[in-house]
């Protein structure tokens, strides 16, 4: 979709995140001595567990008195939907990508793992590409691991990150713009420097530039969305995108994100 085309349902259909009648996930079990035993949960994944020295967060944020571990808990419902699809003989790849994209925390985890698997000098910038890199078996293992400590209750703030990503995608027609918007919003949700989230995700320099400085192919759309969120008319004008298109895209994406957040138990 071009920036001058108002977003519409026909041009940018709503994402259907829930395959069939897949129910929210439960804690995985395994057979032990002929009986089904619950697997003991592992500690919640965190930025530290992904290789980020969270002690540096205190130095980057002078008001923080002590280092803190930033937990990355994914939605149990989103993980359950992904597990449902991965159990199918031939899961539709786009449906699986949409399920992953419904949870910004899960987007970060999938991008992180995929970018660990590619050769130096290459980067994975979208969830569909990450799924292709990881393969079904690896993704199923990740989903099973995350289910052990999934968030059964609503996760605050994720609908905002999702809406930002969806708006960027509507404005550009590019899924990489969705990634840039989601990572930007997720950094705000986690209250960590955006450099930390970008480092964990492993995305390309182009995405980093879009998020950090608003440049490149996707930077103007992200700048326009953030300006709209802050009611910054000057910033919106400087982005170069027609304000009416930005407004329409934001309204469309916000409604879609709220519906998705309700479905996956976030808000």
JONORTA-V593157 format. One record per pair of residues at least 12 apart in sequence whose ideal C-beta (glycine too) atoms are under 7 Angstrom apart, sorted by the first residue. I is the first residue (numbers start at 1). J is the second residue. D is the distance in Angstrom with one decimal. If there is no record, write none. Layout:
i->I j->J d->D
i->I j->J d->D
//
This chain:
i->1 j->170 d->6.3
i->1 j->173 d->4.3
i->2 j->173 d->6.9
i->3 j->171 d->5.6
i->3 j->241 d->5.2
i->3 j->242 d->6.7
i->3 j->245 d->5.6
i->4 j->242 d->6.4
i->4 j->245 d->6.4
i->6 j->245 d->6.2
i->6 j->248 d->4.7
i->7 j->170 d->4.5
i->7 j->248 d->5.6
i->7 j->249 d->4.9
i->7 j->252 d->4.5
i->12 j->170 d->5.4
i->14 j->256 d->5.6
i->15 j->98 d->4.7
i->15 j->256 d->7.0
i->16 j->98 d->7.0
i->17 j->81 d->6.3
i->17 j->98 d->5.6
i->17 j->99 d->5.3
i->17 j->102 d->4.4
i->17 j->260 d->5.9
i->17 j->263 d->6.1
i->18 j->81 d->5.5
i->18 j->263 d->6.3
i->19 j->81 d->6.2
i->19 j->84 d->5.6
i->19 j->85 d->5.2
i->19 j->95 d->5.9
i->22 j->80 d->6.3
i->22 j->81 d->5.1
i->22 j->84 d->3.6
i->23 j->80 d->6.5
i->24 j->76 d->5.5
i->24 j->77 d->4.2
i->24 j->80 d->4.7
i->25 j->76 d->4.9
i->25 j->77 d->7.0
i->25 j->79 d->5.1
i->25 j->80 d->2.8
i->25 j->83 d->6.0
i->25 j->147 d->5.4
i->25 j->150 d->6.5
i->27 j->39 d->7.0
i->27 j->147 d->6.9
i->27 j->148 d->6.9
i->28 j->144 d->5.9
i->28 j->147 d->5.5
i->28 j->148 d->6.8
i->39 j->148 d->6.3
i->41 j->148 d->4.7
i->41 j->149 d->5.0
i->42 j->148 d->5.1
i->42 j->149 d->6.0
i->43 j->149 d->7.0
i->44 j->71 d->4.6
i->44 j->73 d->5.3
i->44 j->149 d->4.7
i->45 j->72 d->4.9
i->45 j->146 d->7.0
i->46 j->69 d->4.7
i->46 j->70 d->5.8
i->46 j->71 d->5.2
i->46 j->72 d->6.0
i->47 j->70 d->4.7
i->47 j->72 d->6.8
i->47 j->196 d->6.4
i->47 j->200 d->6.3
i->48 j->69 d->5.5
i->50 j->112 d->5.9
i->50 j->200 d->5.2
i->52 j->196 d->5.8
i->52 j->199 d->6.4
i->52 j->200 d->5.9
i->54 j->67 d->5.6
i->54 j->68 d->6.6
i->54 j->69 d->5.9
i->54 j->70 d->6.4
i->55 j->67 d->4.5
i->57 j->192 d->6.2
i->60 j->193 d->5.3
i->70 j->190 d->5.3
i->70 j->192 d->5.9
i->72 j->105 d->5.3
i->72 j->108 d->6.7
i->72 j->109 d->6.7
i->73 j->105 d->6.7
i->73 j->149 d->6.4
i->73 j->150 d->6.5
i->73 j->151 d->4.1
i->73 j->155 d->6.8
i->74 j->103 d->5.4
i->74 j->105 d->4.7
i->74 j->106 d->4.6
i->74 j->109 d->6.8
i->74 j->146 d->5.0
i->74 j->150 d->5.7
i->74 j->151 d->6.7
i->75 j->103 d->4.8
i->75 j->150 d->6.6
i->75 j->151 d->5.9
i->75 j->155 d->6.1
i->75 j->264 d->4.2
i->75 j->265 d->5.3
i->75 j->266 d->5.8
i->76 j->150 d->3.8
i->76 j->151 d->6.3
i->76 j->152 d->5.1
i->76 j->265 d->6.7
i->77 j->263 d->6.7
i->77 j->264 d->4.5
i->77 j->265 d->4.9
i->78 j->99 d->6.2
i->78 j->102 d->5.2
i->78 j->103 d->4.0
i->78 j->106 d->5.8
i->78 j->264 d->4.5
i->79 j->143 d->5.5
i->79 j->146 d->5.6
i->79 j->147 d->5.1
i->79 j->150 d->5.2
i->81 j->99 d->4.7
i->82 j->96 d->6.6
i->82 j->99 d->4.9
i->82 j->100 d->6.3
i->82 j->143 d->5.0
i->83 j->143 d->5.3
i->83 j->147 d->6.9
i->85 j->99 d->6.4
i->86 j->136 d->6.3
i->86 j->139 d->6.5
i->86 j->140 d->4.6
i->86 j->143 d->6.5
i->93 j->128 d->6.7
i->93 j->131 d->6.3
i->96 j->131 d->6.1
i->97 j->127 d->4.7
i->97 j->128 d->4.4
i->97 j->131 d->5.8
i->100 j->127 d->4.9
i->101 j->127 d->5.2
i->101 j->178 d->6.9
i->102 j->260 d->5.1
i->102 j->264 d->5.4
i->103 j->158 d->6.8
i->103 j->264 d->5.9
i->104 j->158 d->5.3
i->104 j->161 d->4.3
i->104 j->162 d->5.9
i->104 j->182 d->4.9
i->104 j->185 d->6.8
i->104 j->186 d->4.7
i->105 j->158 d->6.9
i->107 j->127 d->6.0
i->107 j->182 d->5.5
i->108 j->186 d->6.2
i->108 j->197 d->6.8
i->108 j->200 d->6.3
i->108 j->201 d->5.8
i->109 j->142 d->6.7
i->109 j->146 d->6.7
i->110 j->127 d->6.0
i->110 j->130 d->4.8
i->111 j->124 d->6.2
i->111 j->130 d->5.5
i->111 j->201 d->4.4
i->111 j->202 d->6.4
i->111 j->203 d->6.4
i->112 j->200 d->5.4
i->112 j->201 d->5.9
i->112 j->202 d->6.0
i->113 j->134 d->6.3
i->113 j->142 d->6.1
i->114 j->130 d->3.6
i->114 j->133 d->4.4
i->114 j->134 d->5.4
i->115 j->201 d->6.9
i->115 j->202 d->2.8
i->116 j->202 d->7.0
i->117 j->133 d->5.5
i->117 j->134 d->6.7
i->118 j->133 d->6.2
i->123 j->202 d->6.3
i->123 j->203 d->5.6
i->123 j->204 d->3.7
i->125 j->176 d->4.8
i->125 j->179 d->5.6
i->125 j->203 d->5.2
i->125 j->204 d->5.4
i->125 j->207 d->5.4
i->126 j->175 d->4.6
i->126 j->176 d->5.8
i->126 j->179 d->5.8
i->128 j->175 d->6.9
i->153 j->265 d->6.9
i->154 j->265 d->5.3
i->154 j->266 d->5.5
i->154 j->267 d->4.7
i->155 j->266 d->4.4
i->156 j->267 d->6.1
i->157 j->189 d->4.0
i->158 j->189 d->6.3
i->158 j->261 d->6.3
i->158 j->266 d->4.2
i->159 j->257 d->4.7
i->159 j->258 d->5.7
i->159 j->261 d->3.6
i->159 j->266 d->5.9
i->159 j->267 d->5.8
i->160 j->185 d->5.5
i->160 j->189 d->6.9
i->161 j->182 d->5.4
i->161 j->185 d->2.9
i->161 j->186 d->4.7
i->161 j->189 d->5.5
i->162 j->182 d->6.7
i->162 j->257 d->4.2
i->162 j->260 d->6.2
i->162 j->261 d->6.7
i->163 j->253 d->4.9
i->163 j->254 d->4.7
i->163 j->257 d->3.6
i->164 j->181 d->4.1
i->164 j->182 d->6.8
i->164 j->184 d->6.2
i->164 j->185 d->4.0
i->164 j->225 d->5.7
i->165 j->178 d->4.3
i->165 j->179 d->7.0
i->165 j->181 d->3.6
i->165 j->182 d->3.5
i->165 j->185 d->6.7
i->166 j->178 d->6.6
i->166 j->253 d->3.6
i->166 j->256 d->5.8
i->166 j->257 d->5.9
i->167 j->181 d->6.5
i->167 j->225 d->4.8
i->167 j->249 d->4.9
i->167 j->250 d->5.2
i->167 j->253 d->4.0
i->168 j->180 d->6.1
i->168 j->181 d->3.6
i->168 j->218 d->6.5
i->168 j->221 d->4.8
i->168 j->222 d->5.5
i->168 j->225 d->5.9
i->170 j->249 d->4.2
i->170 j->252 d->6.3
i->170 j->253 d->5.9
i->171 j->221 d->4.3
i->171 j->224 d->6.9
i->171 j->241 d->6.4
i->171 j->245 d->6.8
i->171 j->246 d->6.8
i->171 j->249 d->5.1
i->172 j->218 d->6.0
i->172 j->221 d->5.0
i->174 j->218 d->6.6
i->176 j->207 d->6.5
i->176 j->218 d->6.0
i->177 j->218 d->4.2
i->177 j->221 d->5.6
i->179 j->203 d->6.5
i->179 j->207 d->6.2
i->180 j->207 d->5.2
i->180 j->210 d->4.5
i->180 j->211 d->5.3
i->180 j->218 d->4.8
i->180 j->222 d->5.5
i->181 j->222 d->5.8
i->181 j->225 d->6.5
i->183 j->197 d->5.3
i->183 j->198 d->6.4
i->183 j->201 d->5.8
i->183 j->211 d->5.8
i->184 j->211 d->5.0
i->184 j->222 d->6.1
i->194 j->211 d->5.9
i->194 j->212 d->6.5
i->198 j->211 d->6.1
i->210 j->222 d->5.7
i->220 j->239 d->4.9
i->220 j->240 d->5.5
i->220 j->241 d->6.3
i->221 j->241 d->6.6
i->223 j->235 d->6.6
i->223 j->239 d->4.6
i->224 j->236 d->5.7
i->224 j->239 d->3.7
i->224 j->241 d->4.4
i->224 j->246 d->4.8
i->225 j->246 d->6.8
i->225 j->250 d->6.6
i->227 j->239 d->6.2
i->228 j->246 d->5.2
i->228 j->247 d->6.7
i->228 j->250 d->5.4
//
